[in-house]
Amino acid sequence: MAPKQELQNNDIGELWKRYKPLEGGDDHADLVLGLIRKLILQGARDVAYGSWREKLSHPLRTYGISEDEWDF
């Protein structure tokens, strides 16, 4: 059995970029995107300062997702 690979932050951004165009037409893509949104929203809630948009920018940068790619 191959060793399990740990996801890196940039892997999450790459998954977002791969599955975002498939949103709404592929159940697996919708699930992946939903999980990533949950990670981003939780990360934003953990930021103690700033507007909601500023709070979102922290996890988006962490995962390598631009604000233009995020559906506010």
C-alpha positions in Angstrom: 0.0 0.0 0.0 1.3 3.4 -0.9 1.9 5.9 1.9 -0.8 8.5 2.3 0.1 11.9 1.0 -0.7 14.9 3.1 -2.4 17.8 1.3 -0.4 21.0 1.1 -2.1 24.4 1.1 -1.4 25.0 -2.6 -2.9 21.5 -3.4 -6.3 22.9 -2.1 -6.0 25.9 -4.5 -5.2 23.6 -7.4 -8.3 21.5 -6.6 -10.4 24.7 -6.5 -9.0 25.7 -10.0 -9.6 22.1 -11.4 -13.2 21.7 -10.1 -14.6 25.2 -10.2 -15.4 25.1 -13.9 -17.4 21.9 -13.3 -19.5 23.3 -10.6 -23.2 22.5 -10.9 -22.7 19.8 -13.5 -20.7 17.3 -11.5 -21.6 15.9 -8.1 -18.0 15.2 -7.2 -16.9 18.7 -8.2 -19.7 20.2 -6.1 -18.5 18.1 -3.1 -14.9 19.1 -3.4 -15.8 22.8 -3.8 -18.2 22.6 -0.8 -15.4 21.2 1.4 -13.0 23.9 0.2 -15.6 26.6 0.9 -16.0 25.2 4.4 -12.2 25.4 5.0 -12.1 28.9 3.7 -15.1 30.1 5.7 -13.7 28.5 8.9 -10.4 30.1 8.3 -12.1 33.5 7.8 -14.0 33.1 11.0 -10.7 32.5 12.9 -9.4 36.0 11.8 -10.1 38.3 14.7 -10.1 41.6 12.8 -11.2 43.3 9.6 -14.3 43.3 7.4 -15.6 40.0 6.2 -13.9 40.4 2.8 -10.6 41.1 4.6 -11.1 38.1 6.8 -11.8 35.9 3.7 -8.6 37.2 2.0 -6.4 35.4 4.6 -7.4 31.8 3.8 -7.8 32.5 0.1 -4.1 33.6 0.0 -3.1 30.6 2.1 -4.6 28.3 -0.4 -3.5 30.3 -3.5 -7.0 31.3 -4.6 -7.4 34.8 -5.9 -10.3 36.9 -4.8 -11.4 37.0 -8.5 -11.9 33.2 -8.4 -13.9 33.3 -5.2 -17.7 33.9 -5.4 -18.3 36.4 -2.6 
